[in-house]
Amino acid sequence: MAELNPPTITSPGEQGMVLHVESVVLPVPGSPGGDISVRCVDGTTYVLPIELHTWAEQLVVTNMELFEAGEPFLLPGHIDFGVLNGGVYAEMIF
C-alpha cells in the first residue's frame, strides 16, 4: 500500500489528485495497525493521512445511511485529494 501524497494546489478552483475510489477501508476494531485507506477501482490502495481519517469515517457512515434509505451509494466515485493553504482535503466530484 502506498501513502496518499496529494499535490499542493494554489487556489480553490484547481484540482489536486483525482482518484476513482471504489471503497474506504477502515481498520478492524482491536486489530494492530489502524490505517485507514481508499481502494481505487483499478485495485490500487492508498493509506490516508491522519488529517483525512474523520472525513473517511464520515463517508462510510453516509454510505450506510444511504443504504438504509434505499438510495444509491456515493462510491464508487471520483474524489479530488489535495493540499490547500497547508491543509489536506478530500472532495467528492459529482
ABEGO torsion letter per residue (X at the ends): XBBBBBBBBABAABBBBBBBBABBBBBBBGBBEGBBBBBBAAGBBBBBBAAAAAAAAAAAAAAAAAAAAGBBBAOBBBBBBBBBGGBBBBBBBX
